[in-house]
Amino acid sequence: MKRRSFLKAAGTASAATVLPVITSKTSAHTPEEKYRSCIPEVFDPVAKPPAYTPALVIGSGFGGAISAYRLAQAGIETTVLERGLRWPMDHSRDIHSGDFAPDGRAYWHRTEITHLTGLSFSFDKFAGILDVTDYEHISVWRGACVGGGSKVFTGVMIQPERKYFEEIFADNVDYEEMRDTFYPRVKEMLNLSPLPDYLYRKSAWGHSRVWDDQARAAGYSPEPIDGIWNWDVVRKESYFWNRRSATVGESNHGNANGAKFDVTQNYLKYAEESGFTKVYSGTQVKGISQDANGIYLVEVEQMDPMGEVLDTYTLSCGRLFMAAGSIGTTELLLRARERGDLPNLNEHVGEGWGTNGDAAAIRSLAPSWGLTQAAPSASKIHDASFNMPVTLENWYAIQVPVNAGIIASLSMVYDTKNRAKFEYNAETDSCDLLWPKNGNDEAIEATRAINTKIADASLGVPGMPGLIDDVQASFTAHPLGGVVLGKATDAYGRVHGYDGLYVMDGAMVNGSTGAVNPALTISALAERNIEKIIQQDM
């Protein structure tokens, strides 16, 4: 997620050390007036959800959207709560800010972001699309909008190798069933496909062609990877038939022109069209509990885009589906256990958290074609010869129209050892993530070995000397775990200790999806789990 970490100062490297803050607070209007004028839709009033629904889903990303759609197909009335906004889609209007010039619409209620280059951005506090949560030794990036993580990721969907999958999930999940049924189901629903050759040959993917050539020079054979992109929209961008987004490196703050085929265009859309599902944006869940009759109670704050609390209320449901992401789901359940709201949750809630081995690697001072670098990834390599298996993916590295010779990779290291836990802080009623300071050291070492090997073979330079390190791992774009299958839940996400309480998101995965992006595996698990739950529990 933190591609911009090494890229803001590219082409103007010396400026990075003399421009400590760039601000977007230049409007003569108040922040609210400014955003009302350019994105009035997000200020539209949101109806209050019904006091009771048979099923309630917290979160609207992959796991939440899939759960809602399959519940709707089964004819079950469902409420979906999403803390973030419902962002409009427009082929020409600049709704989301780009990665290079973030403003209040980019980040979730933050006023400043400091990148690894030392360059900082300040902006208005607003309910932006990307939530950056800073813990003591790790920065976690996650979605905060209708569509959740499906909007803020780079669109890569990869199936893990069997040997890694079976080590992660053991006897809880059958790989052959996933391979034959649930992975294909997701691939069909999301129209997954690799980057077409006619786009690969365009200038916006010049960095991808260089990335592939450098990998081949080091003895690797790059493999094409599936993406969630609507290639027809991306093609129109390349001909300037609609506003450019994917082709100029926009991804982490959404693609408002529809280039990314996120769940608001499929699962969530179909669920709402059924008439059985309603999605409520700006509704942040603050706590969950259960009454004496076994009904789940959900405490909600209704917020406006500026962060003002408009209303507080309690909803109820017969069955509660947790899909607020690894961080959100884990925090809600851990807080409920420690406060005594759901005291029967077992000791494994809050455990098994990992970063999916995320790291960012760059090489510089090498030829790189094209003025901009497109966001959709073209290819990957995998190397298991070092201390840990590593997958490197072709990443975009720069959005400004300056060719600085930077080639970037997202690294995902198969790390089975480094796991953290959450700890409840009663004084602040919050949850601390106890990720160790050296938690990513082995992932950095493995990534550095491969990145250096490629740089040496292609006459490039690891990192950007004097400005940016070759490998950075102070972040994760793929938080996983906290309520792990087979420990805090059964094999299908049913939470131990409570009937009708389920986990359907990345919280159920034990810290890694096997050196690949988690989105496809989380989605396939959600498909598998909800099918079994509807068959047996409804």
C-alpha positions as CSV (number, residue, x, y, z in Angstrom):
1,M,0.0,0.0,0.0
2,K,2.7,2.5,0.8
3,R,4.1,2.8,-2.7
4,R,3.9,6.5,-2.4
5,S,6.4,6.1,0.5
6,F,9.3,5.9,-1.9
7,L,7.9,7.9,-4.7
8,K,6.7,11.3,-3.7
9,A,10.1,12.9,-4.2
10,A,11.1,10.9,-7.3
11,G,12.4,13.3,-9.9
12,T,12.7,16.0,-7.3
13,A,14.8,14.1,-4.8
14,S,16.6,17.0,-3.3
15,A,13.3,18.7,-2.5
16,A,12.3,15.9,-0.2
17,T,14.7,17.1,2.5
18,V,13.8,20.8,2.2
19,L,10.0,20.6,2.0
20,P,8.9,19.1,5.3
21,V,5.2,19.8,4.8
22,I,3.0,20.1,1.7
23,T,-0.5,21.2,2.5
24,S,-3.8,21.1,0.6
25,K,-5.4,23.7,2.9
26,T,-5.5,26.4,0.3
27,S,-9.2,26.9,-0.2
28,A,-10.9,30.1,0.8
29,H,-13.9,28.0,1.9
30,T,-14.2,25.9,5.0
31,P,-13.2,22.3,4.5
32,E,-16.9,21.2,4.6
33,E,-17.9,23.8,2.0
34,K,-15.0,22.7,-0.2
35,Y,-16.0,19.0,-0.1
36,R,-19.7,19.6,-0.4
37,S,-19.0,21.5,-3.6
38,C,-17.0,18.7,-5.3
39,I,-18.5,15.5,-3.8
40,P,-22.0,16.5,-2.6
41,E,-23.2,12.9,-2.8
42,V,-21.3,11.8,0.3
43,F,-23.2,14.4,2.4
44,D,-26.6,12.9,1.5
45,P,-28.5,11.9,4.7
46,V,-28.3,8.2,5.5
47,A,-31.4,6.5,6.8
48,K,-31.3,4.9,10.2
49,P,-31.1,1.1,9.9
50,P,-34.1,-1.0,11.1
51,A,-34.0,-1.7,14.8
52,Y,-33.9,-5.5,14.2
53,T,-32.9,-7.6,11.2
54,P,-32.4,-11.4,11.0
55,A,-28.8,-10.9,9.9
56,L,-26.4,-8.1,10.3
57,V,-23.0,-7.7,8.6
58,I,-20.3,-5.4,10.0
59,G,-18.2,-4.3,7.1
60,S,-18.7,-4.1,3.3
61,G,-15.4,-5.4,1.9
62,F,-14.8,-8.8,0.3
63,G,-16.0,-10.9,3.2
64,G,-19.0,-8.6,4.0
65,A,-20.2,-8.2,0.5
66,I,-20.0,-11.9,-0.3
67,S,-21.8,-12.8,2.9
68,A,-24.5,-10.2,2.2
69,Y,-25.0,-11.4,-1.4
70,R,-25.3,-15.1,-0.5
71,L,-27.7,-14.2,2.4
72,A,-29.8,-12.2,0.0
73,Q,-29.9,-15.2,-2.5
74,A,-31.2,-17.3,0.4
75,G,-34.0,-14.7,1.0
76,I,-32.6,-13.5,4.4
77,E,-33.2,-9.9,5.2
78,T,-29.8,-8.4,6.0
79,T,-28.4,-5.0,7.2
80,V,-24.8,-4.1,6.3
81,L,-23.1,-1.4,8.4
82,E,-20.1,0.4,6.9
83,R,-18.2,3.1,8.8
84,G,-16.9,4.8,5.6
85,L,-18.7,6.7,2.9
86,R,-20.4,5.5,-0.3
87,W,-18.3,7.1,-3.0
88,P,-19.9,8.0,-6.3
89,M,-18.5,6.7,-9.6
90,D,-18.0,9.0,-12.6
91,H,-15.9,8.4,-15.7
92,S,-14.8,12.0,-16.0
93,R,-15.1,13.8,-12.6
94,D,-12.1,13.8,-10.2
95,I,-13.8,12.3,-7.2
96,H,-10.9,10.6,-5.5
97,S,-7.6,12.5,-5.2
98,G,-4.6,10.7,-6.7
99,D,-1.8,9.1,-4.8
100,F,0.6,11.9,-5.5
101,A,-1.5,14.7,-4.1
102,P,-3.7,13.3,-1.3
103,D,-6.2,15.6,0.4
104,G,-8.9,15.1,3.0
105,R,-10.7,12.7,0.7
106,A,-7.8,10.4,0.6
107,Y,-7.3,9.4,4.3
108,W,-9.7,8.4,7.0
109,H,-9.8,11.2,9.6
110,R,-6.1,12.0,9.5
111,T,-4.6,15.5,9.1
112,E,-1.0,14.5,8.3
113,I,0.9,11.6,6.7
114,T,4.7,11.4,6.9
115,H,6.3,9.1,4.3
116,L,9.5,7.1,4.4
117,T,11.2,9.8,2.3
118,G,10.6,12.3,5.2
119,L,8.2,14.2,3.0
120,S,4.9,15.0,4.9
121,F,1.4,16.0,3.7
122,S,-1.1,17.8,5.8
123,F,-4.8,18.2,4.9
124,D,-8.3,18.5,6.3
125,K,-9.8,15.9,8.6
126,F,-12.3,14.0,6.5
127,A,-13.7,10.5,6.1
128,G,-11.4,9.5,3.3
129,I,-11.1,6.1,1.7
130,L,-7.9,4.8,3.2
131,D,-7.4,4.2,7.0
132,V,-3.7,4.3,8.1
133,T,-3.5,3.1,11.7
134,D,-0.1,3.5,13.4
135,Y,0.9,1.1,16.1
136,E,4.2,1.1,17.9
137,H,6.2,-0.9,15.4
138,I,3.9,-1.2,12.3
139,S,1.6,0.9,10.2
140,V,-1.5,-0.8,9.0
141,W,-3.3,0.2,5.8
142,R,-7.0,-0.7,5.3
143,G,-10.1,0.4,3.5
144,A,-12.7,2.7,5.0
145,C,-15.6,3.0,2.5
146,V,-18.5,1.1,1.0
147,G,-16.6,-1.7,-0.7
148,G,-13.8,-1.7,1.9
149,G,-10.5,-3.3,0.9
150,S,-11.7,-4.0,-2.6
151,K,-11.4,-0.3,-3.4
152,V,-8.0,0.5,-1.9
153,F,-5.9,-2.5,-3.0
154,T,-3.9,-2.8,-6.3
155,G,-6.3,-5.3,-7.7
156,V,-4.1,-8.4,-7.6
157,M,-5.9,-11.7,-7.0
158,I,-3.6,-14.8,-6.7
159,Q,-4.2,-18.4,-5.6
160,P,-1.5,-19.6,-3.2
161,E,0.5,-22.7,-3.9
162,R,-0.9,-25.9,-2.3
163,K,2.1,-26.6,-0.1
164,Y,1.8,-23.2,1.6
165,F,-2.0,-23.3,1.8
166,E,-2.1,-26.6,3.6
167,E,0.6,-25.6,6.1
168,I,-1.4,-22.4,7.0
169,F,-4.9,-24.0,7.2
170,A,-3.9,-27.6,8.2
171,D,-7.1,-29.8,8.5
172,N,-9.5,-26.8,8.7
173,V,-9.8,-26.1,5.0
174,D,-9.6,-28.6,2.1
175,Y,-7.3,-27.3,-0.6
176,E,-8.9,-29.3,-3.4
177,E,-12.4,-28.0,-2.5
178,M,-11.1,-24.5,-2.6
179,R,-9.3,-25.1,-5.9
180,D,-12.2,-26.8,-7.6
181,T,-15.1,-24.8,-6.2
182,F,-14.5,-21.6,-4.3
183,Y,-11.5,-20.1,-6.0
184,P,-13.2,-20.5,-9.4
185,R,-16.5,-19.1,-8.0
186,V,-14.8,-15.9,-7.0
187,K,-12.8,-15.6,-10.2
188,E,-16.0,-15.8,-12.2
189,M,-17.9,-13.3,-10.1
190,L,-15.0,-10.8,-10.3
191,N,-14.1,-11.4,-13.9
192,L,-10.5,-12.0,-13.0
193,S,-7.9,-11.9,-15.8
194,P,-4.3,-10.9,-16.5
195,L,-3.2,-7.6,-18.1
196,P,-4.0,-7.8,-21.8
197,D,-1.0,-7.7,-24.1
198,Y,-2.3,-4.6,-26.0
199,L,-2.1,-2.7,-22.7
200,Y,1.2,-4.2,-21.6
201,R,2.7,-2.7,-24.8
202,K,1.6,0.8,-24.0
203,S,3.9,3.4,-22.5
204,A,2.1,3.4,-19.1
205,W,3.4,-0.2,-18.6
206,G,7.0,0.6,-19.7
207,H,8.0,0.0,-16.1
208,S,6.4,-3.4,-16.2
209,R,8.3,-4.4,-19.3
210,V,11.6,-3.2,-17.6
211,W,10.7,-5.1,-14.4
212,D,10.2,-8.3,-16.5
213,D,13.4,-7.8,-18.4
214,Q,15.4,-7.2,-15.2
215,A,13.9,-10.3,-13.6
216,R,14.8,-12.4,-16.6
217,A,18.4,-11.1,-16.5
218,A,18.6,-12.5,-13.0
219,G,17.4,-15.9,-14.2
220,Y,13.7,-15.6,-13.2
221,S,10.6,-16.3,-15.5
222,P,7.9,-13.7,-14.7
223,E,4.4,-15.1,-14.6
224,P,1.3,-13.1,-15.5
225,I,-1.1,-12.4,-12.6
226,D,-4.8,-12.0,-12.5
227,G,-6.4,-8.7,-11.6
228,I,-9.8,-7.3,-10.7
229,W,-9.6,-4.5,-13.3
230,N,-12.1,-3.7,-15.9
231,W,-9.8,-3.6,-18.9
232,D,-12.3,-1.9,-21.1
233,V,-12.3,1.1,-18.8
234,V,-8.5,1.1,-18.5
235,R,-8.3,1.0,-22.3
236,K,-10.6,4.0,-22.6
237,E,-8.2,5.8,-20.2
238,S,-5.3,5.1,-22.5
239,Y,-7.2,6.9,-25.3
240,F,-8.3,9.7,-23.0
241,W,-11.9,8.8,-23.5
242,N,-12.5,9.1,-19.7
243,R,-10.5,10.5,-16.8
244,R,-7.2,8.7,-16.4
245,S,-6.8,6.8,-13.1
246,A,-5.4,3.3,-13.4
247,T,-3.0,4.4,-16.1
248,V,-1.4,7.1,-14.0
249,G,-0.9,5.1,-10.9
250,E,-4.1,5.7,-8.9
251,S,-5.2,2.8,-6.9
252,N,-4.8,3.1,-3.1
253,H,-7.4,5.9,-2.9
254,G,-9.8,4.2,-5.2
255,N,-10.5,4.4,-9.0
256,A,-13.7,6.4,-9.2
257,N,-14.0,6.0,-12.9
258,G,-14.8,2.3,-12.5
259,A,-11.5,1.0,-13.7
260,K,-11.3,-1.3,-10.6
261,F,-14.1,-3.9,-10.6
262,D,-14.5,-3.7,-6.8
263,V,-17.4,-5.3,-4.9
264,T,-19.7,-2.3,-5.3
265,Q,-20.0,-3.3,-8.9
266,N,-20.8,-7.0,-8.3
267,Y,-21.4,-8.8,-5.0
268,L,-22.6,-5.7,-3.1
269,K,-24.6,-4.4,-6.0
270,Y,-26.4,-7.7,-6.6
271,A,-27.2,-8.0,-2.9
272,E,-28.8,-4.5,-2.8
273,E,-30.7,-5.2,-6.1
274,S,-32.2,-8.3,-4.5
275,G,-34.3,-6.1,-2.1
276,F,-33.1,-8.2,0.9
277,T,-30.0,-6.2,1.7
278,K,-29.5,-2.6,2.7
279,V,-26.1,-1.0,3.1
280,Y,-25.8,1.9,5.6
281,S,-22.7,4.1,5.2
282,G,-21.2,6.3,7.9
283,T,-22.3,3.8,10.6
284,Q,-19.4,3.0,12.9
285,V,-19.8,0.1,15.3
286,K,-18.6,0.8,18.8
287,G,-19.5,-2.3,20.6
288,I,-21.3,-5.7,20.4
289,S,-23.0,-7.8,23.1
290,Q,-25.8,-10.3,23.5
291,D,-29.0,-10.1,25.6
292,A,-30.6,-12.8,27.7
293,N,-32.5,-14.1,24.8
294,G,-29.5,-14.6,22.6
295,I,-30.2,-11.6,20.4
296,Y,-27.0,-9.7,19.4
297,L,-26.9,-6.0,20.2
298,V,-24.8,-3.6,18.1
299,E,-23.9,-0.1,19.4
300,V,-23.6,2.3,16.5
301,E,-22.4,5.9,16.0
302,Q,-23.8,7.6,12.9
303,M,-21.2,10.1,11.6
304,D,-21.0,12.8,8.9
305,P,-18.0,13.0,6.5
306,M,-16.3,15.6,8.8
307,G,-16.3,13.2,11.7
308,E,-19.2,14.7,13.7
309,V,-21.4,12.2,15.5
310,L,-24.9,12.8,14.4
311,D,-26.6,10.0,16.4
312,T,-26.0,7.0,18.6
313,Y,-28.3,4.0,18.8
314,T,-28.4,0.2,19.3
315,L,-29.4,-2.3,16.6
316,S,-30.2,-5.9,17.1
317,C,-30.0,-9.1,15.0
318,G,-30.4,-12.8,15.2
319,R,-27.1,-13.6,13.5
320,L,-24.0,-11.4,13.4
321,F,-21.4,-11.5,10.7
322,M,-18.0,-9.9,11.5
323,A,-16.4,-8.5,8.3
324,A,-14.7,-5.3,9.6
325,G,-11.3,-6.5,8.5
326,S,-8.5,-8.1,10.6
327,I,-8.1,-5.0,12.8
328,G,-11.8,-4.0,13.1
329,T,-13.2,-7.5,13.7
330,T,-10.4,-8.4,16.2
331,E,-10.8,-5.2,18.2
332,L,-14.6,-5.5,18.4
333,L,-14.4,-9.1,19.6
334,L,-11.5,-8.6,22.0
335,R,-13.1,-5.5,23.6
336,A,-16.4,-7.4,24.0
337,R,-14.6,-10.3,25.8
338,E,-12.6,-8.1,28.1
339,R,-15.5,-5.8,29.0
340,G,-17.7,-8.8,29.7
341,D,-20.1,-8.1,26.9
342,L,-19.3,-11.5,25.3
343,P,-17.4,-13.2,28.1
344,N,-17.5,-16.7,26.6
345,L,-15.2,-15.8,23.7
346,N,-12.1,-18.0,24.1
347,E,-8.5,-17.1,24.8
348,H,-7.5,-17.2,21.2
349,V,-9.4,-14.1,20.3
350,G,-6.7,-11.5,19.6
351,E,-4.0,-13.9,18.6
352,G,-2.4,-15.1,15.3
353,W,-1.9,-11.7,13.7
354,G,0.6,-11.1,11.0
355,T,1.6,-8.8,8.1
356,N,1.5,-11.4,5.3
357,G,5.3,-10.8,5.1
358,D,4.8,-7.4,3.3
359,A,7.7,-5.4,2.3
360,A,8.4,-2.8,-0.5
361,A,11.6,-3.0,-2.6
362,I,13.0,-0.6,-5.2
363,R,15.8,-0.4,-7.7
364,S,16.9,2.8,-9.3
365,L,19.3,4.3,-11.9
366,A,18.0,1.9,-14.6
367,P,16.1,2.6,-17.9
368,S,12.4,3.0,-17.4
369,W,10.1,3.8,-20.3
370,G,7.0,6.0,-20.2
371,L,6.1,9.2,-18.4
372,T,3.8,7.6,-15.9
373,Q,3.5,4.1,-14.3
374,A,0.1,2.4,-14.4
375,A,-1.3,0.8,-11.3
376,P,-2.4,-2.6,-12.5
377,S,0.4,-5.2,-12.0
378,A,1.5,-7.3,-14.9
379,S,3.6,-10.1,-13.4
380,K,5.3,-11.8,-10.4
381,I,8.3,-14.1,-9.6
382,H,8.7,-16.5,-6.8
383,D,11.9,-17.6,-5.1
384,A,12.2,-20.1,-2.3
385,S,16.0,-20.5,-2.3
386,F,16.7,-18.0,0.5
387,N,15.8,-18.2,4.2
388,M,12.1,-17.6,3.4
389,P,10.0,-18.1,0.3
390,V,9.4,-14.7,-1.4
391,T,7.0,-13.5,-4.1
392,L,7.9,-10.2,-5.8
393,E,5.2,-8.4,-7.8
394,N,5.6,-5.7,-10.4
395,W,4.5,-2.5,-8.6
396,Y,4.0,1.1,-9.9
397,A,6.5,3.5,-8.4
398,I,5.7,7.0,-9.6
399,Q,2.7,9.0,-10.7
400,V,4.2,12.3,-11.6
401,P,5.2,12.8,-15.2
402,V,9.0,12.4,-14.5
403,N,11.0,9.4,-15.4
404,A,13.3,8.8,-12.5
405,G,14.3,5.3,-13.4
406,I,12.6,3.8,-10.3
407,I,11.4,0.2,-10.5
408,A,9.3,-1.0,-7.6
409,S,8.2,-4.4,-6.2
410,L,5.8,-5.5,-3.6
411,S,7.3,-8.4,-1.7
412,M,5.3,-10.9,0.2
413,V,7.4,-13.3,2.3
414,Y,6.0,-16.6,3.5
415,D,6.6,-16.1,7.2
416,T,5.1,-18.8,9.5
417,K,6.8,-17.7,12.7
418,N,6.2,-14.1,13.4
419,R,2.8,-13.6,14.9
420,A,1.5,-10.9,17.2
421,K,-1.4,-10.5,19.6
422,F,-3.7,-7.7,20.6
423,E,-4.0,-6.5,24.2
424,Y,-7.0,-4.7,25.6
425,N,-6.2,-1.4,27.4
426,A,-9.0,-0.9,30.0
427,E,-8.0,2.7,30.7
428,T,-8.5,3.8,27.1
429,D,-11.0,1.1,26.1
430,S,-8.8,0.4,23.1
431,C,-6.7,-2.5,21.8
432,D,-2.9,-2.3,21.3
433,L,-1.1,-4.4,18.7
434,L,2.0,-6.0,20.2
435,W,4.0,-6.3,17.0
436,P,7.7,-6.6,17.8
437,K,10.3,-4.1,16.6
438,N,12.2,-6.8,14.8
439,G,9.1,-8.6,13.5
440,N,9.9,-8.0,9.8
441,D,13.7,-8.4,9.9
442,E,13.8,-11.8,8.3
443,A,11.3,-10.7,5.6
444,I,13.5,-7.7,4.9
445,E,16.6,-10.0,4.6
446,A,14.9,-12.3,2.2
447,T,13.5,-9.5,0.1
448,R,16.8,-7.7,0.0
449,A,18.6,-10.8,-1.3
450,I,16.3,-11.1,-4.3
451,N,16.1,-7.4,-5.0
452,T,19.9,-7.1,-4.9
453,K,20.3,-10.2,-7.1
454,I,18.1,-8.5,-9.8
455,A,19.8,-5.2,-9.5
456,D,23.2,-6.7,-9.9
457,A,22.1,-8.7,-13.0
458,S,20.4,-5.6,-14.6
459,L,23.0,-3.0,-13.7
460,G,20.6,-1.2,-11.5
461,V,21.1,0.1,-7.9
462,P,19.2,-1.2,-4.9
463,G,17.2,1.6,-3.4
464,M,17.7,5.3,-4.2
465,P,21.1,6.2,-2.8
466,G,21.0,8.9,-0.2
467,L,17.3,9.1,-0.2
468,I,15.3,5.8,0.0
469,D,16.3,2.4,1.4
470,D,16.2,-0.6,-0.9
471,V,13.7,-2.4,1.3
472,Q,11.0,-1.0,3.6
473,A,8.7,-3.1,5.9
474,S,7.3,-0.6,8.4
475,F,3.8,-1.1,7.0
476,T,1.4,-3.8,5.9
477,A,-1.2,-3.6,3.3
478,H,-2.4,-7.1,4.2
479,P,-3.3,-7.4,7.9
480,L,-4.3,-10.9,8.7
481,G,-5.4,-12.8,11.8
482,G,-6.7,-12.1,15.2
483,V,-9.7,-14.5,15.2
484,V,-8.1,-17.5,13.5
485,L,-10.0,-20.5,12.0
486,G,-9.7,-23.6,14.1
487,K,-8.7,-21.6,17.2
488,A,-11.1,-18.7,18.0
489,T,-13.6,-20.2,15.5
490,D,-14.5,-23.5,14.1
491,A,-13.4,-24.4,10.5
492,Y,-16.2,-22.3,9.0
493,G,-15.8,-19.1,11.0
494,R,-18.4,-19.9,13.7
495,V,-17.0,-18.1,16.8
496,H,-16.5,-20.5,19.7
497,G,-18.8,-19.7,22.6
498,Y,-21.7,-18.1,20.7
499,D,-24.2,-19.4,18.3
500,G,-25.0,-17.2,15.4
501,L,-21.7,-15.2,15.6
502,Y,-19.4,-15.5,12.6
503,V,-16.1,-14.2,11.2
504,M,-15.9,-13.7,7.5
505,D,-12.8,-11.6,6.7
506,G,-9.0,-11.6,7.0
507,A,-9.2,-12.0,10.8
508,M,-9.8,-15.7,10.3
509,V,-6.4,-16.2,8.4
510,N,-3.4,-17.1,10.5
511,G,-1.1,-14.2,9.5
512,S,-0.2,-15.3,5.9
513,T,-1.8,-16.5,2.7
514,G,1.3,-18.1,1.4
515,A,3.5,-15.4,-0.2
516,V,0.6,-14.0,-2.3
517,N,-2.0,-11.2,-1.9
518,P,-4.8,-12.3,0.5
519,A,-7.8,-11.0,-1.4
520,L,-8.6,-14.1,-3.4
521,T,-8.2,-16.5,-0.5
522,I,-10.3,-14.3,1.9
523,S,-13.0,-14.1,-0.8
524,A,-13.0,-17.9,-1.5
525,L,-13.1,-18.6,2.3
526,A,-16.1,-16.3,2.7
527,E,-17.8,-18.1,-0.2
528,R,-17.1,-21.5,1.4
529,N,-18.1,-20.4,4.9
530,I,-21.3,-18.7,4.0
531,E,-22.5,-21.6,1.9
532,K,-22.0,-24.0,4.9
533,I,-23.6,-21.5,7.3
534,I,-26.7,-21.0,5.2
535,Q,-27.1,-24.8,4.7
536,Q,-26.7,-25.7,8.3
537,D,-27.5,-22.7,10.5
538,M,-30.3,-20.8,8.8
